[in-house]
Amino acid sequence: MKTSARNEFSGKITEIKSGGVMSEVVVKISDTITICATITNDAKESLELKVGSDVYALIKSSLVILSKEKLRATARNNILAKVSEVIKGAVNSEVKLSVGNKHLCAIVTNDAVEELQIKKGDDVYAIFKASSVILVA
């Protein structure tokens, strides 16, 4: 499978909470990292998702927000990472992150990189909503 999403993680479902319309799915992608996704119940049934199922979690890099501080926010995913590279473009920068042996990418404005003084070696939090995660079985 090839996608345009810069962030693709394989993992195992550890928890599913189903509501009337949506389900919250927790995916363990490493010993220390879990990603939370919200999907429709129809999608859960169509993908035949169950605890223990192997899935891929996809997150577009433009949906990842960076912060130098851990934020208390409604976004369910708040992952501590280390900046491995900053590639400046004309308007936006690509910020490559290391999360243990996993890699994550964020596209943010150059202004944001300058205001937060984001540079290689910095610790940052990668933040994204559960609804921004696409699951593929």
HELIX and SHEET records of a PDB file:
HELIX    1   1 ASN A   41  SER A   46  1                                   6    
HELIX    2   2 SER A   61  LEU A   63  5                                   3    
HELIX    3   3 ASN A  110  LEU A  116  1                                   7    
HELIX    4   4 ALA A  130  SER A  132  5                                   3    
SHEET    1   A 5 THR A  34  THR A  40  0                                        
SHEET    2   A 5 MET A  22  LYS A  28 -1                                        
SHEET    3   A 5 ASN A   7  SER A  18 -1                                        
SHEET    4   A 5 ASP A  54  ILE A  59 -1                                        
SHEET    5   A 5 ILE A 134  VAL A 136 -1                                        
SHEET    1   B 5 ILE A  65  SER A  67  0                                        
SHEET    2   B 5 ASP A 123  PHE A 128 -1                                        
SHEET    3   B 5 ASN A  77  LYS A  88 -1                                        
SHEET    4   B 5 ASN A  92  VAL A  99 -1                                        
SHEET    5   B 5 LYS A 102  THR A 109 -1                                        
END                                                                             
